[in-house]
Amino acid sequence: MAGQAATGKAFEYSILEQVVNIFNEKSINIEIIENTSYTIAKGFFDDFTEVEQNKYTLASIAGLHYIFESENQIFTYNDVKICIQDDSQGILGDVRDVVLKSETAGYEIGFSAKNNHKALKHSRLSKRLDFGDKWLNHPCSIEYFDEICPIFNMLTAKKRDGIAWSDIDAKGANVYVPILEAFKRELQRLIDTYDDVPELFIRYIIGKQDFFKIIKQNRSQSTQLMVFNFDNTIINFEQTLLPTEITSIEFKENSDTTIIVTLNNDWKISFRIHSASTLVEASLKFDVTLISEPTNIYLDNVNWINE
């Protein structure tokens, strides 16, 4: 079974390919930027069987045809380019995998492609990583680093010894809970200090640019569409409500690995902390998922059609 990276990249290529097909059907020129990301994604797509490729194609067509029924002004421009973005853009907050752009018109459409999962970011914490500065443009306090450094120093020592995570006793009480408690306290300090933290928090977690999220759902043979339109650049969809306050930061019930951040305007985000490897590392990863979102966010499922 192909890994998540391979399936995700293959879906990115499929979306690009079907966008190009739509333009070709309309006899409108579109330029493909054949960068390294394009080559990698095409390689993953080509490695799949014809049967699997057809599933990617059906999933892409289902989402794209619906999108372009609404966002059809892109077809009026004669200098449109399309590219698959490097993954490094996601680290900077641009989660769009595939981008269509007319430079003369100053118009863009971006797609975030997900194959059978709805995860958001996979942010990390470590003794040197300043999540406040990286996520919110506001630095963490010395007190935060004083709290987390002894725990990460312990992990560094165990990493040198080649210790496995499974050999650490009481990981919840000794590692996860104190790290999450420090994270909670620091996030609350940032909220209390800077008024723009709620908006910056959501923009970091969801994405800094407006975009369409296209999720290939294998079991139901459907494509889920979500529209995040914070800056109202997606013309024919309602502007997405941003939060103005974070109302609670609490541990999930009966969990020592997950905290829930609740914001106004119906935003709720889950952060599950864990190790991403068998052996101990000197950092921990968050799996971030969206629990709830504003009711004015467009959300729909489009069934695949076998033609």
C-alpha positions in Angstrom: 0.0 0.0 0.0 1.4 3.4 -1.0 2.3 5.8 1.7 0.5 9.1 2.5 3.1 11.2 0.8 2.8 9.2 -2.5 -1.0 9.3 -2.6 -1.1 13.0 -1.7 1.4 13.9 -4.4 -0.4 11.7 -6.9 -3.6 13.6 -6.1 -1.9 16.9 -6.6 -0.7 15.9 -10.0 -4.2 14.6 -10.9 -5.7 17.9 -10.0 -3.2 19.8 -12.1 -3.8 17.4 -15.1 -7.6 17.8 -14.9 -7.3 21.6 -14.7 -5.2 21.6 -17.8 -7.8 19.3 -19.5 -10.6 21.7 -18.6 -8.6 24.6 -20.2 -7.8 22.5 -23.3 -11.5 21.6 -23.7 -12.3 25.3 -23.8 -9.4 25.9 -26.2 -7.8 28.3 -23.7 -4.0 28.4 -23.3 -2.5 27.4 -19.9 1.2 27.1 -19.1 2.4 24.3 -16.8 5.4 25.2 -14.6 7.4 22.0 -14.7 9.3 22.5 -11.5 10.8 19.8 -9.2 7.4 19.4 -7.3 5.7 18.8 -10.7 8.2 16.1 -11.6 7.9 14.3 -8.2 4.1 14.4 -8.2 3.9 13.1 -11.8 6.3 10.3 -10.9 4.1 9.2 -8.0 1.0 9.4 -10.2 2.6 7.4 -13.0 3.6 4.6 -10.5 0.0 3.8 -9.8 -2.0 1.3 -11.8 -4.5 2.5 -14.4 -7.3 1.5 -12.0 -5.9 3.7 -9.2 -5.2 6.6 -11.6 -8.8 6.5 -12.7 -9.9 7.0 -9.1 -7.7 10.1 -8.8 -9.1 11.4 -12.1 -12.7 10.9 -11.0 -12.1 12.6 -7.7 -10.4 15.6 -9.3 -13.1 16.0 -12.0 -15.8 15.9 -9.4 -14.3 18.7 -7.4 -13.0 20.9 -10.2 -16.0 21.0 -12.4 -18.1 22.2 -9.5 -15.5 24.8 -8.5 -15.2 26.2 -12.0 -18.9 26.5 -12.4 -18.6 29.3 -9.8 -15.1 30.6 -10.2 -15.1 30.9 -14.0 -13.5 34.3 -14.5 -10.1 32.5 -14.7 -11.1 31.5 -18.2 -11.2 35.1 -19.3 -7.4 35.6 -18.9 -4.9 34.6 -21.5 -1.7 34.3 -19.4 -2.7 31.6 -16.9 0.0 29.5 -15.3 -0.4 26.4 -13.1 2.1 24.9 -10.7 2.5 22.4 -7.9 4.1 24.2 -5.0 7.0 23.0 -3.0 6.1 21.6 0.5 8.2 24.4 2.1 5.4 26.8 1.3 3.2 24.9 3.8 5.8 25.6 6.5 5.4 29.3 5.8 1.6 29.1 6.0 0.7 28.7 2.3 -1.1 25.3 2.3 -2.1 25.5 -1.3 -0.7 22.5 -3.2 -1.8 23.5 -6.7 -2.0 27.2 -7.8 -3.5 28.8 -10.9 -2.3 32.3 -11.5 -2.8 35.2 -13.9 -0.1 37.7 -13.1 -1.5 40.5 -15.3 -4.9 40.2 -13.6 -3.4 39.7 -10.1 -5.8 36.7 -9.7 -5.1 33.3 -8.2 -7.0 30.1 -7.4 -5.4 27.7 -5.0 -6.2 24.1 -4.1 -5.2 22.0 -1.1 -5.3 18.3 -2.0 -6.0 15.7 0.6 -6.2 11.9 -0.1 -8.6 10.3 2.3 -7.7 12.4 5.3 -8.6 15.7 6.8 -5.5 16.5 8.8 -4.3 20.1 9.0 -0.7 20.8 10.0 1.9 18.6 11.6 3.6 21.2 13.7 6.5 20.3 16.1 7.6 21.4 19.5 11.2 21.3 20.7 13.4 23.1 23.2 14.5 25.7 20.6 11.4 26.0 18.5 9.6 29.2 19.3 6.0 28.4 18.3 4.8 31.9 19.3 7.1 33.5 16.9 6.7 30.9 14.1 2.9 30.6 14.4 1.8 34.0 15.6 4.7 36.5 15.0 4.9 37.0 18.8 7.8 35.3 20.7 7.4 32.9 23.5 8.5 33.9 27.0 11.7 32.8 28.8 9.4 31.1 31.4 8.0 28.8 28.7 11.5 27.6 27.6 12.5 27.2 31.2 9.6 24.8 31.7 10.1 22.7 28.6 13.9 22.5 28.4 14.4 19.9 31.2 12.0 17.5 29.4 13.5 17.9 26.0 17.0 17.6 27.5 15.9 14.3 29.0 14.7 13.2 25.5 17.9 14.3 24.0 19.9 12.1 26.4 17.6 9.1 25.6 18.0 9.8 21.9 21.8 9.5 22.2 21.4 6.2 23.9 19.1 4.9 21.2 16.1 4.4 23.5 12.7 3.5 22.0 9.6 5.4 22.9 8.0 2.2 24.1 10.7 1.9 26.8 9.9 5.2 28.4 7.8 4.8 31.6 4.7 6.9 32.1 5.2 8.9 28.9 1.9 10.7 29.5 2.8 11.9 33.0 6.5 12.5 32.4 6.5 13.9 28.9 3.2 14.7 27.2 1.3 16.3 30.0 4.0 18.7 31.2 4.8 19.8 27.7 1.1 20.4 26.9 0.6 22.2 30.2 3.5 24.6 29.3 2.1 25.0 25.8 -1.4 25.9 27.3 0.1 28.4 29.7 2.2 30.1 27.0 -0.7 30.2 24.5 -2.8 31.8 27.2 -0.1 34.4 27.9 0.1 35.3 24.2 -3.7 35.6 24.1 -3.7 37.9 27.1 -0.9 40.1 25.6 -1.7 40.4 21.9 -5.2 41.1 20.5 -4.4 39.6 17.1 -3.6 36.1 18.4 -7.0 34.4 17.6 -6.9 35.5 14.0 -3.3 34.7 13.5 -3.8 31.3 15.2 -6.5 30.3 12.7 -4.6 31.6 9.7 -1.5 29.6 10.7 -3.5 26.4 11.4 -5.8 26.6 8.4 -3.8 28.6 5.8 -2.8 32.2 5.2 -4.2 32.4 1.7 -7.7 31.8 0.5 -8.1 28.3 -1.0 -10.3 25.4 -2.0 -9.7 22.2 0.0 -10.4 19.1 -2.1 -10.6 15.8 -0.2 -10.6 12.5 -2.1 -12.9 10.1 -0.1 -12.2 6.6 -1.3 -14.8 4.7 0.8 -17.8 6.9 -0.3 -16.3 7.5 -3.8 -17.0 11.2 -3.4 -15.0 14.4 -3.2 -15.4 16.8 -0.3 -15.1 20.5 -1.0 -14.4 23.2 1.6 -13.9 26.8 0.9 -11.7 29.0 3.1 -12.2 32.6 2.1 -10.7 34.7 4.8 -9.8 37.7 2.6 -12.8 37.3 0.2 -10.7 36.7 -2.9 -12.8 33.7 -3.9 -15.4 35.9 -5.5 -18.5 33.8 -5.6 -18.3 32.3 -2.1 -19.1 33.9 1.3 -16.3 35.4 3.3 -15.1 33.1 6.1 -15.6 34.3 9.6 -12.4 34.7 11.6 -12.3 34.4 15.4 -11.8 37.4 17.7 -11.2 35.4 20.9 -9.9 32.1 22.1 -12.5 31.0 24.7 -10.8 27.9 26.2 -7.7 25.7 26.1 -8.5 22.4 27.8 -7.3 18.8 27.8 -9.6 16.4 25.9 -11.6 14.3 28.4 -9.7 11.2 29.5 -6.7 12.1 27.4 -3.1 13.0 28.3 -2.0 13.6 24.7 -4.7 16.0 23.3 -5.8 19.5 24.0 -8.8 21.3 22.5 -8.6 24.9 21.6 -12.0 26.6 21.3 -12.5 30.0 19.7 -15.6 32.1 19.0 -17.4 32.0 15.6 -17.6 28.2 16.0 -13.9 27.3 15.6 -12.6 24.3 17.5 -9.2 22.7 16.9 -7.7 19.5 18.3 -3.9 19.2 19.0 -2.7 15.6 19.7 0.9 15.4 20.6 3.0 12.3 19.9 6.3 10.9 18.7 6.6 10.4 15.0 9.2 7.7 15.2 10.0 4.4 16.9 13.2 5.8 18.6 13.1 8.8 20.9 13.6 12.1 19.2 14.3 15.5 20.8 11.1 16.9 19.5 7.4 16.1 19.5 4.8 16.4 16.7 1.2 17.8 16.8 -1.5 16.2 14.7 -3.9 19.1 14.2 -7.5 18.5 13.2 -10.5 20.7 12.7 -13.4 19.7 15.0 -15.8 22.5 14.0 -15.8 25.6 11.8 -18.1 28.6 11.1 -21.4 27.6 9.6 -20.8 30.0 6.7 -17.9 27.9 5.4 -18.9 26.1 2.2 -18.9 22.4 2.7 -20.2 19.8 0.2 -19.7 16.3 -1.1 -19.7 15.6 -4.8 -20.1 12.0 -6.0 -17.7 10.6 -8.6 -19.3 9.8 -12.0 -17.9 7.0 -14.0 -18.3 8.0 -17.6 
